[in-house]
Amino acid sequence: MVTLLNTVDTPSKRPRHPEKARLPDTPVMRKPAWIRVKAPGNNTFDGTRETLRRHGLHTVCEEAACPNIGECWSKRHATVMIMGDVCTRACAFCNVATGKPAHLDPDEPERTAGAIAELGLTHVVVTSVDRDDLADGGAAHFARTITAIREAAPETTIEVLTPDFMRKEGALEIVLDARPDVFNHNIETVPSLYRRIRPGADFSHSTWLLKEAKRLDPAVFTKSGIMVGLGETDDEVESVMDDLRSADVDFLTIGQYLQPTRKHAAVDRFVTPERFADYKRIAEAKGFLLVASTPLTRSSYHAAEDFEQLKAARLASLHS
């Protein structure tokens, strides 16, 4: 089993979650058997880590304590997290550090592209922390990174997983003008839980962003994901599916929320694999081109394979 990353800081380091330090501890539920995953154990995992370190890159795999890191890195797949490792938001579910971010590194797009070329990725997911401190939310940095990857690894397809660009007029256009193959923005949870789980965000704005992305570039694949186990009902999950279809989202991911620390939101329930299969069946009936729904599904899990399925599903829909 992969152990979640240790979030206890040494006295000399800034606390990872200062905004959560005074919160009461939340209960931790014992993980069921279907959540357990194997620890990393091959040279490819170490090689992936060495490449990322040498290029000075952050990954959401580490910062968000993803349970699939062993499997993905052993296949030389990693999700690069640009614009630093400190987020301006403080979501109750997230393990990424919160605080005042550093200035943008102008060399990061080229370093990212170099690492991707070295790893030989056929498909890459590029995500970021929220950068509410920047006038464009980091949109131009995303665009520069896409351009750099196109130059260094022209055969690699590119998926961006962006923040919501709240109150950042023109930011979405900047990203889409760089022509990513997939535009992903995660809804994360149901509207009734936003105030508690995703403060600083707005469900209606996030669905608008996805719909607007498709309007601006009908050819781009759009994608979004939610977590279950935070206190939502199954009816609310199905309602979110409807909202995302209304936004013309192509690809939906659904996975189990896992609690990073006792200071984060507690797990309300562990959804069974059988129920995840039900979610997949229901969502497919609503018209998504592709649905990934398992306890360990994460937004960029199996992204390369999923992209091939997305293309095939679109082609099939055009000839149906």
C-alpha positions in Angstrom: 0.0 0.0 0.0 1.2 3.5 -0.8 1.4 5.6 2.4 0.1 9.2 2.1 2.9 11.7 2.2 4.0 12.9 5.6 2.6 16.3 6.1 4.3 17.0 9.5 6.9 19.8 9.0 10.1 20.2 10.8 10.4 23.2 13.1 12.6 25.0 10.6 10.0 24.8 7.8 6.9 26.7 7.3 3.8 24.7 8.2 2.3 23.0 5.2 -1.3 24.0 6.1 -1.1 27.0 8.5 -4.8 27.8 7.9 -5.7 24.4 9.2 -3.4 24.2 12.2 -6.0 25.3 14.7 -8.8 23.2 13.3 -10.0 20.2 15.5 -8.9 16.8 14.4 -11.3 14.9 12.2 -11.9 11.2 12.5 -10.0 8.8 10.2 -12.0 5.9 8.8 -10.1 2.6 8.2 -9.6 2.1 4.5 -11.4 -0.9 2.9 -9.5 -3.6 1.1 -10.3 -2.1 -2.4 -8.4 1.1 -1.6 -5.0 -0.6 -1.0 -2.4 -0.2 -3.7 1.1 -1.6 -4.1 4.1 0.4 -3.1 6.6 1.4 -5.8 9.4 -1.0 -6.3 11.3 -0.8 -9.6 14.1 1.2 -11.2 11.7 3.0 -13.6 10.0 4.7 -10.6 13.4 6.0 -9.4 14.3 7.1 -12.9 11.1 9.1 -13.2 11.8 10.8 -9.9 15.4 11.6 -10.8 14.4 13.2 -14.1 11.8 15.4 -12.4 14.2 16.4 -9.7 17.0 17.2 -12.2 14.6 19.5 -14.1 13.5 21.1 -10.8 9.8 20.3 -11.3 6.9 19.8 -8.9 4.3 17.1 -9.5 0.7 16.9 -8.2 1.5 13.2 -7.7 3.6 14.1 -4.7 2.0 17.4 -3.5 -1.5 16.0 -3.5 -0.4 12.6 -2.1 -1.9 10.6 -4.9 -2.3 6.9 -4.1 -1.4 5.9 -7.7 2.1 7.4 -7.7 3.8 4.0 -7.6 1.9 2.7 -10.6 2.2 5.9 -12.7 5.8 6.7 -12.0 6.8 3.1 -12.7 5.3 3.6 -16.2 7.2 7.0 -16.5 3.9 8.9 -16.3 3.8 12.0 -14.1 1.5 15.0 -13.8 3.6 18.2 -13.7 2.4 21.0 -11.4 3.6 24.4 -12.7 3.8 27.8 -11.0 5.2 26.5 -7.7 4.0 24.3 -4.9 2.1 26.9 -2.8 -1.5 27.5 -3.5 -3.5 30.7 -2.8 -6.6 28.6 -2.0 -7.3 26.5 1.1 -9.6 23.7 0.0 -10.6 21.4 2.8 -9.8 18.2 0.8 -6.4 19.2 -0.7 -2.9 18.4 0.5 -1.1 21.1 -1.5 0.5 23.7 0.7 -1.4 27.0 1.2 0.2 30.4 1.5 1.8 33.2 -0.5 3.4 31.8 -3.6 6.8 32.8 -4.9 7.3 34.7 -8.2 6.9 32.7 -11.4 10.0 31.0 -12.7 10.4 32.2 -16.3 12.5 29.1 -17.1 9.9 26.6 -15.9 8.1 26.1 -19.2 11.3 25.1 -21.0 12.4 22.8 -18.0 8.9 21.2 -18.1 9.2 20.6 -21.8 12.7 19.1 -21.4 11.6 16.6 -18.8 8.6 15.5 -20.9 10.8 15.0 -23.9 13.3 13.0 -21.8 10.6 10.8 -20.3 9.3 10.2 -23.8 5.7 10.8 -22.9 3.0 10.3 -25.6 0.5 12.3 -23.5 1.1 14.7 -20.6 -1.1 16.3 -18.0 0.0 19.8 -16.9 -1.7 21.3 -13.9 -1.0 24.1 -11.4 -1.7 25.5 -8.0 -4.3 28.3 -7.9 -2.6 31.7 -8.4 -5.2 34.3 -7.5 -2.2 36.7 -6.9 -1.6 36.9 -10.6 -3.5 39.2 -12.9 -4.2 36.4 -15.4 -4.3 33.6 -12.9 -1.2 32.1 -14.6 -2.9 31.6 -18.0 0.1 33.0 -19.9 2.4 30.6 -18.0 0.2 27.7 -19.1 0.3 28.9 -22.7 4.1 29.2 -22.6 4.4 25.7 -21.2 2.1 24.3 -23.9 4.2 26.1 -26.6 7.5 24.8 -25.1 6.2 21.2 -25.0 5.1 21.5 -28.7 8.6 22.5 -29.6 10.5 20.0 -27.5 8.1 17.0 -27.9 6.0 17.6 -31.0 4.4 14.1 -30.9 3.2 14.5 -27.3 -0.5 15.3 -26.8 -1.2 17.9 -24.1 -3.9 18.0 -21.4 -4.2 21.0 -19.1 -5.9 20.8 -15.8 -6.4 24.4 -14.9 -7.7 26.5 -12.0 -11.1 28.2 -12.3 -9.5 31.6 -13.3 -12.1 33.3 -11.2 -12.3 37.1 -12.0 -9.4 36.7 -14.5 -11.0 38.1 -17.7 -9.4 36.7 -20.9 -7.5 34.0 -19.1 -9.4 31.1 -20.6 -8.8 32.5 -24.1 -5.1 32.7 -23.5 -4.9 29.0 -22.6 -7.1 27.8 -25.4 -5.2 29.9 -28.0 -2.2 27.7 -27.2 -4.3 24.7 -28.4 -4.1 22.1 -25.8 -5.6 18.7 -26.8 -7.7 18.4 -23.6 -9.0 21.2 -21.4 -9.7 19.9 -17.9 -11.1 21.7 -14.9 -12.3 19.7 -11.9 -15.7 20.4 -10.3 -14.4 18.4 -7.3 -17.7 18.1 -5.4 -21.4 18.8 -5.4 -22.8 22.4 -5.0 -24.1 21.9 -1.5 -20.6 21.2 -0.2 -18.7 24.0 -1.9 -18.8 26.4 1.1 -17.2 23.8 3.4 -15.0 21.9 0.9 -14.1 24.3 -1.8 -14.2 27.8 -0.3 -13.2 30.5 -2.7 -14.6 28.7 -5.7 -18.1 28.8 -7.2 -19.9 25.8 -8.8 -21.7 27.9 -11.4 -18.5 29.6 -12.5 -16.7 26.3 -12.9 -19.4 24.8 -15.0 -19.5 28.1 -17.0 -15.7 27.8 -17.6 -16.1 24.3 -19.0 -19.0 25.3 -21.3 -17.1 28.4 -22.5 -14.0 26.3 -23.3 -16.1 24.2 -25.6 -17.7 27.3 -27.2 -14.4 28.9 -27.8 -12.8 25.8 -29.3 -15.3 23.1 -30.3 -12.5 20.8 -31.3 -10.9 20.6 -27.8 -11.9 17.7 -25.5 -13.3 18.9 -22.2 -13.0 17.0 -19.0 -14.0 17.3 -15.4 -13.9 15.2 -12.2 -15.5 14.8 -8.9 -14.7 13.1 -5.6 -17.2 11.1 -3.6 -17.1 10.4 0.1 -17.3 14.0 1.3 -20.9 14.0 2.4 -22.7 14.1 -1.0 -25.7 12.0 -1.9 -26.0 9.8 -4.9 -28.8 12.0 -6.2 -26.5 15.0 -6.0 -23.8 13.1 -7.9 -26.3 12.4 -10.7 -27.3 16.1 -10.7 -23.7 17.1 -11.2 -23.5 14.7 -14.2 -26.5 16.6 -15.7 -24.8 19.9 -15.1 -21.6 18.8 -16.8 -23.5 17.4 -19.8 -25.3 20.7 -20.1 -21.8 22.3 -20.3 -21.0 19.8 -23.1 -18.2 18.1 -21.1 -16.8 15.0 -22.9 -15.1 13.1 -20.2 -16.0 12.6 -16.5 -13.8 11.1 -13.8 -15.2 10.0 -10.4 -13.0 8.8 -7.6 -13.0 8.2 -3.9 -11.9 11.1 -1.6 -9.0 10.1 0.7 -8.2 12.2 3.7 -4.6 13.6 3.7 -4.4 14.5 7.4 -6.6 14.8 10.5 -6.9 18.5 9.7 -8.6 17.9 6.4 -12.2 17.1 5.7 -13.2 13.7 7.1 -14.2 10.8 4.8 -18.0 10.4 5.1 -18.2 7.1 3.3 -16.1 4.7 1.3 -18.1 4.0 -1.9 -18.0 0.4 -3.1 -16.5 -0.6 -6.5 -20.0 -1.8 -7.4 -21.5 1.7 -6.8 -18.7 3.2 -8.9 -19.7 0.9 -11.7 -23.3 2.2 -11.3 -22.0 5.8 -11.6 -20.2 4.9 -14.8 -23.3 3.2 -16.3 -25.5 6.2 -15.4 -23.0 8.8 -16.7 -22.5 7.0 -20.0 -26.3 6.9 -20.4 -26.3 10.7 -20.0 -24.1 11.0 -23.1 -20.5 11.5 -21.9 -18.0 10.3 -24.5 -15.9 8.6 -21.7 -16.4 7.9 -18.0 -13.7 6.7 -15.6 -15.3 5.7 -12.3 -13.4 3.6 -9.7 -12.3 4.1 -6.2 -8.7 5.0 -7.2 -9.6 7.1 -10.3 -7.9 10.4 -10.3 -8.1 13.2 -12.9 -4.8 12.2 -14.7 -4.8 8.5 -13.9 -4.4 6.5 -17.1 -4.7 9.8 -19.0 -2.7 8.6 -22.1 -4.9 5.5 -22.5 -8.0 7.6 -21.9 -7.1 10.1 -24.5 -6.9 7.4 -27.1 -10.3 6.2 -26.0 -11.7 9.7 -26.2 -10.6 10.1 -29.8 -12.1 6.8 -30.7 -15.4 7.6 -29.0 -15.7 10.9 -30.8 -15.0 9.3 -34.1 -17.6 6.6 -33.4 -20.1 9.3 -32.4 -19.6 11.2 -35.7 -20.4 8.0 -37.7 -23.3 6.8 -35.6 
